[in-house]
Structure formats: structure tokens, C-alpha cells
């Protein structure tokens, strides 16, 4: 925020010095639009945008940025609806003025990310398509098609089993991302890249095109660089001028790990740089780009019907949404051909807590894994053993103090222990509709004798204070309404509801913990100390679910309320159908709360192995079963299986291309 105030002061001075000329004023406004958007002040950004458009209503860069400018966090469902209407109105302007669109350059202002669209809970396919058509019209060289590149012919089948090996000469496969480091995208897919390079070296050459700044490279980057049969190019920012790195390398199949997160990604992805181009689900949304042929996913992520758009509009978003009602086809959300692998299509290493000495994620044997999993379960309720292993002797940060508060619950009898409910998700995933779940869990006791729960969520106070403030205000408003309803106060006047402000504030302070500035080990420690993880909707988690399972913490999800691939459901299905006989899957908001309470009760029964030996053993067995979704570094068969479907599908596409 201090940067915003400083830059604003500089801009005011520049405008005064420039005698408020239109060009100076427009330049100042574009800077303010960027700053207020990045800081999480959507209303200020919108005001500056409207002012800028009044000065230059046909400016293509402004018009595209206006279409892209969506908040990360919303006040309520009505706010989402109004933002969506503005987005669609501005997209329509691009359609109506298609012939006059013109960009002088593709700078950072015009290339704002489409990242936040998906959190609104709608089908973004048509809007993204309109946007990319506008880019192509305004900057024609963006849609470059490389010389002598074959036309694309889609294949009909969506599965890849029983396919022949890759042909010779070797296929040249390229991977593109800005996140070849310790990041969720790399955690999911960097293992796939190394597996392809190692286990299919006779048939493929692997090329990595990294737009990660070299200053941000880490141990994960170095491991990828050092992998045999991998040619690693650190390309810097994706530009028009460095696209020739791909064409000069004569790549046969180009695979983007994510599109929509890095704004500059479309500079490459908007062009045809290889005969076949694909995208993975690092960002689980269609790209709607004309030269992306396939969207690679898993059949496990597309089992349940998805929610139709109107279910997330203000009035129909009731708490009785059920699976199968007015649901969109999964394929209708993708402009690419949706390819559904039999497996999950990931290679994810289990992150480890320091429960065993001298053991790392990269080098752990099968015997060590068995011991580690046993300790994960046996130490889970042992404060004395966990305290020195998980936290320093002296607590020096607020995050460590909160973790210790949670750990102390392991030091009291189970009947006195507060249930710990986790939802440490990226703030934009906290959709206003999900507030129904949070308010119910904050106010509904597990039983008459159980202490009230602690819900733990990630704070953005330091990085984006307005986001944090918006979510807190939302929850307080909903709690006030809940308390008034519980007191049979049917008045909706502000003066009547004011009486419930203080009780709502006290309840939030007592039952909600915000935590931030966690290092990787502290984050996994947090997951271990939870009794259940909440998978939000309409945009759920992927890596968070895997990391929760890595420490044997159960997850509750609602695939029927998701508007993206149902990652959590697919991952959980690979572990077991249930957690201690409790289904993971909820079918409505009310059922979601019920599932959370059932999971908490089952977990509490499992604590006492003397009284409930069968349940305790079931918890051990479930913890062992989580190993099915992780890729052990010493299991060659598992590693080969991870990359086999990729290799087989790529071979199939190549054969069809060659015969076309």
C-alpha cells in the first residue's frame, strides 16, 4: 500500500507539471489502474478505468484491459454479477468494433492475465474466445503460423490405453511455463517431464522453455536442468522475438503446463509454433486459443456433472443445489479437444515432515516410507513427541504461535479438544457462495459436549489487505444475519441488526484463525494439525488436496458445485471410496456441512485405539492408502506408468499427423 501512495504522489506531480494534458492524464490513469488492481482495490481501479475511457473511448489497449479487469475477491454474489455484466458488455464492444482494433505493442498493460475470470463460477469459453480474437485482430503477428507446419487434425478417441510405442526418429517434445520452480504447477508436472526424458529416451527428446527469471530459480529448477535428455532454455519473458527458439528447435509437440496465469503466455500460445500444441491443467480452464489443439486432463476429474452458469447468479444460488441439475457437459467448457487420461496424469512427490532423520522427498526408500507413514499416524495425537519435531524451541513469528495453539489441542483429552477445520486457500477461491459453509461450521456445534471448532484460513493482510478485509466483512455480515435469524429477529433494518455486530465479531475472533507467512514446512505442519480440509467451490483445490493427503488429513469436496475439473474428487477416488466409512463427496451445501461433521466425529473416534481399535486401524490403513496418489522416486514401474499415457497419446497424434 505504501508503494501505491508514493506512486500516486509522483503521478499527481507529473499531471500538474504537464498542465493536465490528456496524454499525461491518460498515462497517469493507466498507471493507477495497474497499481489499484494489483493492490486489490477493484472499485478504485474501475473508477480510474472509466475516467480513462472517457478521455480515449476507442483506445484498444484500454478496451482490452477493461475487459480483463476483474476483482480477485468480491463483496457478495451481486458484486460478481455486476462485474460479469460489465465484462460481457466490454467483450461485446470488442466484437462490435472488431475491424477498428489496433495495438502498437503487446505490453504488460494490454496483457493483463485472464487468471481471475475463473473464480467467478461461470463458463468462460465464449468470453476468452472473444478476447483472443480481439488480440489477433489488433496485433496480427500474434497469430503467427510457422513455416511448413502441418495443419492440425483432431483425433476422435479420448483415452490412450493399448497404444503402440513412439516412432523413430525421436519426437521432439517441448514444455513451456513460467513456473519451473517450487510452485504448484511444477509440483504436478515437472516429474512428468523428467519421467518422459528418462524412461522414453530412446523415442523422445525433451525441451524445456522456461520464462522464469533466473533470479527465481531454485533446487527444483536445477534438478530439471540436470535431467539427462532434457535441453533447458531459460528464455526470459515470452516475447515475439524469442518464439523462434521453438521453431528453430523443430519441436513436434509443444505442451504448455499452464495458460492464463502468466500474462505473456499468449505471446507464444497464440501462435502455431509446432505442428501439435497442447495444454495441461496447471490453470484448470480452457485457453480458447485457436492454436491449442488438446487440453490434457484425467477421466477422474470429469465424472460428476458440472454446475450450470445460472446456479451462481444472485438469486438461484440456493443451498439446495444437487448433482445433475442443469449441468453443463464438461467438454462444452473447453474450446480444445478434451483428452481424458485413465490416470491422474501427474507425478507428485509426497512432501515430508521431519519425523524421520536424514530422509528427503527425493531419496526415500520403500522401507522408509512405510515407517514414515506409521509415524504420521502414531504421532498425530502426541503433543510431547511432536512439539520438538515440528516447531522451534522459541516461537518467533505469529505463524509459529498459531501453529503451537493448534498443536496444544493434542495435549488435552479428546473430549476437550477443539475440532480444527482447515481452509488455507488462495483468497479468490473463497467465493461468496462458500460463505454458507463457513458460517454453518462456525455456528453449528459438532455436539452439545464438544468445544467449538477452530477454522484456520490464509490471510493476505500484508500482500493484499483489501482482499482480507473484504472476506472478513462478508463473514461478519453473514454471521450477523445468522444470529438475528436464530434470535427470531425478522427485521432487516440496519439499526435492528446492529445489536448483533458485537456477538458476531466475538464469535469470529474466538473461532477463526488467520495465518500467513508460512514457509513450506510450516504449511505442511498446518495441514498435519488439521482434522479435516475443506475443498471450496466453485473453484476447488488440487495441490492443496494432495498436500493434505500427504499428511493423512481427510478432505471434503462437492464436485456437483464445481465449475472447473473436479480435481479433489478424482484424487480422493484414487485413495479410497470413503474416509473411515464417511464419503468425501457432498451433493449440496447442507450435505457438505454434514460430511464435515461426520468426518470430524470419525476422526475423534480414531484417537482412542483402546476403546475403538477397529476405527483406529482403519485410520492407519487409510493413511497407507494415500500412497496411491504419490510417485515414489524409487518405484520405476510407477514412474513409467506416469509418463506412459503421455508418450502413447503423443505417439498417436504424431502418427495421425504423419498420415494426414
C-alpha positions in Angstrom: 0.0 0.0 0.0 2.9 2.4 0.7 4.1 1.9 -2.9 0.6 2.9 -4.1 0.6 6.1 -2.1 4.2 7.0 -3.2 3.5 6.4 -6.9 0.2 8.3 -6.7 2.0 11.3 -5.3 4.5 11.1 -8.2 1.7 10.9 -10.7 -0.1 13.9 -9.3 3.1 15.9 -9.6 3.5 14.8 -13.2 0.0 15.8 -14.1 0.4 19.2 -12.5 3.7 19.6 -14.4 2.1 18.6 -17.6 -0.8 21.0 -17.2 -3.3 18.1 -17.1 -2.9 17.4 -20.8 -4.9 14.5 -22.0 -1.9 12.3 -22.9 -0.3 12.9 -19.5 -3.6 12.3 -17.7 -4.2 9.1 -19.6 -0.7 7.8 -18.9 -1.2 8.6 -15.2 -4.6 6.8 -15.1 -3.2 3.7 -16.8 -0.5 3.5 -14.0 -3.2 4.0 -11.3 -5.3 1.3 -12.9 -2.4 -1.2 -12.7 -1.5 -0.2 -9.1 -5.0 -0.3 -7.7 -5.8 -3.6 -9.5 -2.6 -5.3 -8.2 -3.2 -4.0 -4.7 -6.7 -5.4 -4.6 -8.7 -2.2 -4.9 -11.2 -3.0 -7.7 -13.6 -0.1 -7.2 -10.7 2.4 -7.4 -9.3 0.6 -10.5 -12.8 0.7 -12.1 -13.2 4.4 -11.4 -9.8 5.1 -13.0 -10.7 2.9 -16.0 -14.0 4.8 -16.6 -12.1 8.1 -16.4 -9.5 6.8 -18.9 -12.2 5.5 -21.3 -14.0 8.9 -21.2 -10.7 10.5 -22.4 -10.0 7.9 -25.0 -13.1 5.7 -25.7 -11.7 3.8 -28.7 -8.2 3.1 -27.3 -7.7 -0.7 -28.0 -5.3 -1.2 -25.1 -7.7 0.4 -22.7 -10.6 -1.6 -24.0 -8.8 -4.9 -23.7 -7.5 -4.1 -20.3 -11.1 -3.1 -19.2 -12.4 -6.5 -20.3 -9.6 -8.2 -18.4 -10.0 -6.2 -15.3 -11.9 -8.3 -12.8 -11.5 -8.3 -9.0 -9.9 -11.1 -7.1 -12.3 -11.1 -4.2 -15.9 -10.0 -4.2 -18.2 -8.3 -1.7 -21.1 -10.6 -2.4 -22.8 -12.5 -5.2 -24.5 -9.4 -6.6 -21.0 -7.8 -6.9 -19.9 -10.8 -9.0 -23.0 -10.5 -11.1 -22.4 -6.8 -11.8 -18.7 -7.4 -12.7 -19.8 -10.2 -15.0 -22.2 -7.9 -16.8 -19.5 -5.3 -17.2 -17.1 -7.9 -18.5 -19.7 -9.2 -21.1 -20.6 -5.6 -22.1 -16.9 -4.8 -22.7 -16.4 -8.1 -24.6 -19.4 -7.2 -26.8 -17.7 -3.8 -27.5 -14.7 -5.7 -28.8 -17.0 -7.7 -31.1 -18.9 -4.7 -32.4 -15.7 -2.7 -33.0 -13.6 -5.7 -34.3 -12.4 -4.0 -37.5 -11.0 -0.9 -35.8 -8.9 -2.7 -33.1 -5.2 -1.9 -33.2 -2.4 -2.4 -30.8 1.0 -0.8 -31.2 2.7 -3.3 -28.9 1.9 -6.1 -26.5 3.0 -4.5 -23.3 2.2 -5.5 -19.7 -0.8 -3.2 -19.6 -2.6 -4.8 -22.6 -1.5 -8.3 -21.5 -3.2 -8.4 -18.1 -3.9 -12.0 -17.0 -7.2 -13.8 -17.5 -6.4 -15.6 -14.3 -9.3 -14.2 -12.2 -12.2 -14.9 -14.6 -12.4 -18.5 -13.5 -13.1 -17.7 -9.8 -16.5 -16.1 -10.6 -18.0 -19.6 -11.3 -19.1 -19.2 -14.9 -18.2 -20.9 -18.2 -15.6 -18.5 -19.6 -15.2 -20.2 -23.0 -17.0 -17.6 -25.1 -15.5 -14.5 -23.4 -12.0 -15.9 -23.7 -12.5 -16.7 -27.3 -13.8 -13.1 -28.0 -10.7 -11.7 -26.2 -8.2 -13.8 -28.1 -9.9 -12.9 -31.4 -9.5 -9.2 -30.4 -5.8 -9.7 -29.7 -5.4 -11.4 -33.1 -7.1 -8.6 -34.9 -5.4 -5.8 -33.0 -1.9 -7.4 -33.3 -2.0 -9.7 -36.3 1.5 -11.2 -35.9 0.4 -12.7 -32.6 -1.3 -15.5 -34.5 1.8 -16.4 -36.5 1.9 -19.9 -38.1 5.4 -21.2 -38.5 6.7 -22.1 -42.0 5.9 -25.6 -43.2 3.9 -26.5 -40.1 1.4 -29.2 -40.8 -2.3 -28.4 -40.3 -4.0 -29.9 -37.3 -6.3 -32.8 -37.5 -8.1 -33.8 -34.2 -8.3 -37.4 -33.2 -11.6 -38.9 -32.1 -10.7 -41.0 -29.1 -10.1 -39.5 -25.7 -8.3 -42.4 -24.0 -4.8 -43.6 -24.6 -4.6 -47.3 -23.5 -3.1 -50.1 -25.5 -1.2 -47.8 -27.9 2.0 -48.5 -29.8 5.4 -47.1 -28.7 6.7 -43.8 -30.1 8.2 -43.9 -33.6 11.7 -43.2 -34.8 13.3 -40.8 -35.4 12.9 -39.4 -32.0 10.0 -37.0 -31.4 11.0 -33.6 -30.1 8.6 -32.6 -27.3 8.7 -29.1 -25.8 7.3 -27.9 -22.4 6.6 -24.2 -21.7 5.9 -22.5 -18.3 7.0 -19.6 -16.1 6.8 -21.9 -13.0 9.7 -24.4 -13.3 10.5 -23.9 -9.6 8.9 -24.9 -6.3 5.4 -24.0 -7.4 2.1 -25.9 -7.6 2.4 -26.2 -11.4 5.9 -27.7 -11.2 4.9 -30.0 -8.3 2.3 -31.6 -10.5 4.1 -31.8 -13.8 7.9 -31.4 -13.6 8.0 -35.1 -12.6 6.1 -36.0 -15.8 8.8 -34.1 -17.8 11.7 -35.9 -16.1 9.9 -39.3 -16.4 9.4 -38.8 -20.1 13.1 -37.8 -20.5 14.4 -40.7 -18.5 12.1 -43.6 -19.4 11.4 -42.8 -23.1 14.9 -41.6 -24.0 15.1 -44.0 -27.0 12.0 -42.3 -28.5 11.8 -38.7 -27.4 14.0 -35.6 -27.0 12.7 -33.3 -24.3 13.0 -29.5 -24.5 12.1 -27.1 -21.6 11.4 -23.4 -22.4 11.4 -21.6 -19.1 10.2 -18.0 -18.8 11.1 -18.0 -15.1 13.5 -15.2 -14.2 16.9 -16.8 -13.4 17.0 -15.0 -10.1 13.9 -17.1 -9.0 15.4 -20.4 -10.0 15.7 -22.9 -7.1 16.6 -26.5 -6.4 13.7 -27.8 -8.4 14.8 -25.8 -11.4 18.4 -27.1 -11.1 17.1 -30.8 -10.9 15.2 -30.2 -14.1 18.2 -28.6 -15.8 20.4 -31.6 -14.8 18.0 -34.3 -16.0 19.5 -36.4 -18.8 17.8 -36.0 -22.2 16.4 -32.5 -21.3 17.5 -29.4 -23.2 16.7 -26.5 -20.9 16.3 -23.0 -22.3 16.0 -20.0 -20.0 14.1 -17.7 -22.4 13.2 -14.9 -20.0 9.9 -13.1 -20.7 7.9 -14.7 -23.6 8.3 -12.3 -26.5 7.6 -12.2 -30.2 11.3 -12.2 -30.9 12.1 -15.4 -28.9 9.4 -17.6 -30.3 11.9 -18.7 -32.9 13.6 -20.8 -30.2 10.8 -23.2 -30.6 10.6 -23.2 -34.4 14.4 -23.4 -34.7 14.4 -26.4 -32.4 11.9 -28.1 -34.8 9.6 -29.1 -31.9 7.0 -31.7 -33.0 4.7 -31.4 -29.9 4.6 -28.3 -27.7 3.0 -28.6 -24.3 2.1 -25.6 -22.1 1.9 -26.5 -18.4 -0.4 -23.6 -17.7 -2.1 -20.8 -19.8 -3.8 -17.9 -18.2 -1.5 -17.4 -15.2 1.4 -15.7 -16.8 0.0 -12.8 -18.9 2.8 -13.1 -21.5 1.9 -16.7 -22.1 -0.4 -15.9 -25.0 2.5 -14.3 -27.0 3.7 -17.9 -27.6 0.4 -19.8 -27.1 -1.4 -17.5 -29.5 0.8 -18.7 -32.4 1.4 -22.0 -34.1 5.0 -22.8 -33.2 4.7 -26.6 -33.5 2.5 -29.0 -35.6 0.7 -30.1 -32.4 0.1 -27.9 -29.3 -1.4 -29.0 -26.0 -2.1 -27.5 -22.6 -2.1 -29.2 -19.1 -4.4 -28.2 -16.2 -1.8 -26.0 -14.3 -4.7 -23.5 -14.6 -7.9 -25.6 -14.9 -9.7 -23.6 -17.6 -10.0 -23.6 -21.3 -7.5 -21.4 -23.1 -9.9 -20.7 -26.0 -6.8 -20.1 -28.1 -7.1 -21.2 -31.8 -3.8 -22.9 -31.9 -4.1 -25.0 -28.8 -5.3 -28.4 -30.0 -5.7 -30.5 -26.9 -6.5 -30.0 -23.3 -5.0 -32.9 -21.3 -6.9 -34.0 -18.2 -8.0 -37.2 -16.5 -11.3 -39.0 -16.7 -11.2 -39.0 -12.9 -11.8 -35.2 -13.0 -14.9 -35.3 -15.1 -17.1 -38.0 -13.5 -19.8 -35.7 -11.9 -21.9 -33.3 -13.9 -20.8 -29.7 -13.5 -22.8 -26.7 -12.4 -24.6 -24.6 -15.0 -23.8 -20.9 -15.0 -27.1 -19.7 -13.6 -26.6 -21.5 -10.4 -24.0 -18.9 -9.4 -26.2 -15.9 -10.2 -27.5 -14.0 -7.2 -31.0 -15.4 -6.7 -30.8 -19.0 -7.9 -27.7 -19.8 -5.8 -29.7 -21.5 -3.2 -28.5 -24.0 -0.6 -30.3 -26.9 -2.3 -28.1 -27.3 -5.4 -27.7 -31.0 -6.2 -25.7 -33.0 -8.6 -27.1 -33.4 -12.1 -29.3 -30.3 -12.0 -29.0 -28.1 -15.1 -25.4 -29.2 -15.5 -23.1 -28.3 -18.4 -21.2 -31.0 -20.3 -17.6 -31.0 -19.3 -16.5 -30.8 -23.0 -18.7 -27.7 -23.5 -16.3 -25.7 -21.3 -13.3 -26.4 -23.5 -12.5 -24.9 -26.9 -9.8 -27.5 -27.2 -10.4 -31.2 -27.6 -10.7 -32.5 -24.1 -8.4 -35.6 -23.6 -9.1 -37.7 -20.5 -6.3 -40.0 -19.4 -7.1 -43.1 -17.4 -4.7 -42.0 -14.7 -4.3 -38.7 -12.9 -1.6 -37.6 -15.3 0.7 -36.1 -12.5 3.9 -37.0 -10.8 3.7 -35.6 -7.3 6.3 -36.4 -4.6 4.9 -36.7 -1.1 6.2 -33.7 1.0 7.7 -34.9 4.2 7.6 -33.6 7.8 10.8 -34.0 9.9 9.5 -37.2 11.5 12.5 -39.3 10.3 16.1 -38.1 10.3 18.1 -38.0 7.1 15.2 -38.7 4.8 14.3 -36.4 1.9 11.5 -36.3 -0.7 14.0 -37.0 -3.4 15.6 -40.1 -1.7 13.3 -42.2 0.4 13.1 -46.0 0.1 10.0 -48.1 0.3 11.0 -49.3 3.8 11.5 -45.7 5.0 8.1 -44.7 3.5 6.4 -47.5 5.5 8.0 -46.3 8.7 7.2 -42.6 7.9 3.5 -43.4 7.3 3.3 -45.3 10.5 4.8 -42.4 12.4 2.5 -40.0 10.7 -0.4 -41.9 12.2 1.0 -42.9 15.6 2.4 -39.4 16.5 -0.6 -37.5 15.3 -2.1 -37.1 18.8 1.2 -37.0 20.7 2.0 -33.4 21.7 5.1 -34.2 23.6 6.7 -36.0 20.7 5.6 -33.5 18.0 6.5 -30.3 19.8 10.3 -30.6 19.3 9.9 -32.1 15.8 7.6 -29.6 14.3 8.3 -26.2 16.0 11.4 -24.4 17.3 12.0 -24.2 21.0 11.4 -20.4 20.9 8.4 -19.2 18.8 9.5 -16.2 16.9 6.7 -15.5 14.4 2.9 -15.1 14.6 2.6 -18.2 12.3 4.6 -20.3 14.7 2.4 -19.1 17.6 -0.8 -20.1 15.7 0.7 -23.5 14.9 1.5 -24.0 18.5 -2.0 -23.1 19.5 -3.3 -25.8 17.2 -0.7 -28.3 18.4 -1.8 -27.7 22.0 -5.1 -29.3 21.1 -3.1 -32.6 21.0 -2.2 -32.1 24.7 -5.8 -32.3 26.0 -8.2 -35.3 26.3 -10.2 -35.8 23.1 -13.5 -34.8 24.8 -11.9 -31.3 25.5 -10.2 -30.9 22.1 -11.5 -28.3 19.7 -12.0 -29.6 16.2 -9.6 -28.0 13.7 -11.0 -27.3 10.3 -8.7 -26.1 7.6 -9.3 -24.0 4.5 -5.9 -22.5 3.7 -6.8 -21.5 0.2 -5.9 -18.6 -2.1 -8.3 -15.8 -1.3 -10.1 -15.6 -4.7 -11.2 -19.3 -4.2 -13.4 -18.1 -1.3 -16.5 -17.5 -3.4 -19.4 -15.7 -1.6 -21.5 -18.9 -2.0 -18.9 -20.8 0.0 -19.6 -18.5 2.9 -22.7 -20.6 3.6 -20.4 -23.5 4.5 -18.1 -21.4 6.7 -20.9 -19.7 8.6 -22.6 -23.0 9.3 -19.4 -24.6 10.6 -18.7 -21.5 12.7 -22.1 -21.6 14.3 -23.2 -25.3 14.4 -21.6 -27.3 17.2 -20.4 -30.8 16.5 -22.3 -31.9 19.6 -23.6 -30.4 22.8 -20.4 -31.6 24.7 -17.8 -30.8 22.0 -15.9 -27.4 22.3 -16.5 -25.0 19.4 -14.3 -25.5 16.3 -11.3 -23.6 15.1 -11.3 -22.7 11.4 -7.9 -21.8 10.0 -7.6 -19.7 6.8 -4.8 -18.0 5.0 -4.5 -14.2 5.4 -3.4 -11.7 2.8 -3.1 -8.8 5.3 0.5 -8.0 4.2 0.2 -8.6 0.5 -3.3 -7.6 -0.3 -5.0 -6.1 2.7 -8.3 -5.2 0.8 -8.8 -8.9 0.0 -8.6 -9.8 3.6 -10.8 -7.0 4.7 -13.5 -7.9 2.1 -13.7 -11.6 3.3 -13.8 -10.6 6.9 -16.6 -8.1 6.2 -18.5 -10.7 4.2 -18.3 -13.3 7.0 -19.3 -10.7 9.7 -22.3 -9.7 7.6 -23.4 -13.3 7.2 -22.9 -14.1 10.9 -25.0 -11.0 11.9 -27.8 -12.3 9.7 -27.5 -15.8 11.1 -27.5 -14.6 14.7 -30.5 -12.4 14.0 -32.4 -15.3 12.4 -31.5 -17.6 15.4 -32.9 -14.9 17.7 -36.2 -14.8 15.7 -35.4 -11.2 14.8 -37.0 -10.9 11.3 -36.2 -7.2 10.9 -33.8 -6.3 8.1 -33.2 -2.7 9.2 -29.6 -1.8 9.9 -30.5 -0.5 13.4 -32.0 -3.8 14.4 -29.1 -5.8 13.0 -26.5 -3.6 14.8 -27.3 -5.3 18.1 -25.7 -8.5 16.6 -22.5 -6.9 15.4 -20.5 -7.4 18.6 -21.6 -11.0 19.2 -20.7 -11.8 15.5 -17.3 -10.1 16.0 -16.6 -12.1 19.2 -17.6 -15.4 17.5 -15.3 -14.7 14.6 -12.4 -13.9 16.9 -13.0 -17.0 19.0 -13.5 -19.5 16.2 -11.5 -18.2 13.2 -7.7 -18.1 13.0 -5.9 -16.2 10.1 -2.4 -17.3 9.4 0.2 -16.1 6.8 4.0 -16.0 6.1 4.3 -19.8 6.3 7.4 -21.4 5.0 6.9 -24.8 3.1 7.5 -27.0 6.2 5.2 -24.8 8.4 2.5 -25.1 5.7 2.7 -28.9 5.7 2.7 -28.8 9.6 -0.5 -26.8 9.4 -2.1 -29.4 7.2 -1.0 -32.2 9.6 -2.5 -30.4 12.6 -6.0 -30.2 11.0 -8.8 -32.7 11.5 -10.4 -32.0 8.1 -9.6 -30.0 5.0 -12.3 -28.0 3.2 -12.2 -28.0 -0.6 -14.0 -24.8 -1.7 -16.4 -24.3 -4.6 -16.9 -23.4 -7.4 -13.1 -23.5 -7.8 -11.6 -26.2 -5.7 -8.0 -27.3 -4.9 -5.6 -29.7 -6.5 -2.1 -29.4 -4.9 -3.7 -28.4 -1.5 -5.7 -31.7 -1.6 -2.5 -33.7 -2.4 -0.6 -32.0 0.3 -3.4 -32.6 2.8 -3.3 -36.3 1.9 0.5 -36.3 2.2 0.0 -35.9 6.0 -3.2 -38.1 6.0 -5.6 -35.3 6.7 -9.1 -36.1 5.1 -10.8 -33.7 2.7 -14.4 -32.9 2.0 -15.4 -31.8 -1.5 -18.6 -31.0 -3.5 -18.0 -31.9 -7.2 -21.6 -31.1 -8.1 -20.9 -27.4 -7.1 -17.6 -27.1 -9.1 -17.3 -25.2 -12.3 -13.8 -26.5 -13.0 -12.4 -30.0 -13.4 -13.2 -31.9 -10.2 -9.6 -32.4 -9.1 -10.2 -33.2 -5.4 -12.8 -35.9 -6.3 -10.5 -37.6 -8.8 -7.6 -37.5 -6.4 -9.6 -38.8 -3.4 -11.2 -41.6 -5.6 -7.7 -43.0 -6.1 -7.2 -43.3 -2.3 -10.4 -45.0 -1.1 -14.1 -44.5 -1.6 -14.5 -43.2 1.9 -12.7 -41.9 5.0 -13.5 -44.2 7.9 -16.8 -45.1 6.2 -17.6 -41.4 5.6 -18.0 -40.4 1.9 -15.7 -37.5 0.8 -18.3 -36.2 -1.6 -21.1 -33.8 -0.7 -24.1 -33.1 -3.0 -25.3 -29.8 -1.6 -24.2 -27.1 0.8 -26.2 -28.6 3.7 -24.8 -32.0 2.9 -21.3 -30.5 2.7 -21.6 -29.4 6.4 -23.0 -32.8 7.3 -20.0 -34.5 5.7 -17.5 -32.3 7.6 -19.2 -33.1 10.9 -19.3 -36.8 10.1 -15.6 -36.7 9.2 -14.8 -34.9 12.5 -16.7 -37.5 14.5 -15.0 -40.4 12.8 -11.6 -38.8 13.4 -12.3 -38.3 17.1 -13.3 -41.9 17.5 -10.0 -43.0 15.9 -7.9 -41.2 18.5 -8.6 -43.7 21.2 -7.2 -47.0 20.0 -8.1 -48.9 23.2 -11.8 -48.0 23.0 -12.1 -48.0 19.3 -9.4 -50.4 17.9 -11.2 -51.1 14.6 -11.6 -47.4 13.8 -8.0 -46.7 14.8 -6.8 -49.4 12.5 -9.0 -48.1 9.7 -7.3 -44.7 10.1 -3.9 -46.4 9.8 -5.0 -48.3 6.7 -6.4 -45.1 5.1 -3.1 -43.3 5.8 -1.2 -46.1 4.0 -3.7 -45.9 1.1 -2.8 -42.3 0.4 0.4 -43.6 -1.1 -1.5 -44.4 -4.2 -1.6 -40.8 -5.4 2.1 -40.1 -4.9 5.0 -41.0 -7.1 7.8 -42.7 -5.1 11.2 -41.9 -6.6 12.4 -45.5 -6.2 9.4 -47.1 -7.9 10.4 -47.4 -11.6 7.1 -49.0 -12.6 5.1 -46.2 -11.1 7.4 -43.6 -12.8 7.0 -45.3 -16.1 3.2 -45.6 -15.7 3.1 -41.8 -15.0 4.6 -40.9 -18.4 3.2 -43.9 -20.4 -0.1 -42.3 -21.2 1.6 -39.0 -22.3 4.0 -40.9 -24.5 1.3 -43.1 -26.0 -1.0 -40.2 -26.7 1.8 -38.1 -28.3 2.7 -41.1 -30.5 -0.9 -41.5 -31.6 -1.2 -37.8 -32.5 2.1 -37.9 -34.4 1.1 -41.0 -36.4 -2.2 -39.3 -37.4 -0.4 -36.1 -38.4 2.1 -38.1 -40.5 -0.6 -39.9 -42.3 -2.8 -36.8 -43.0 
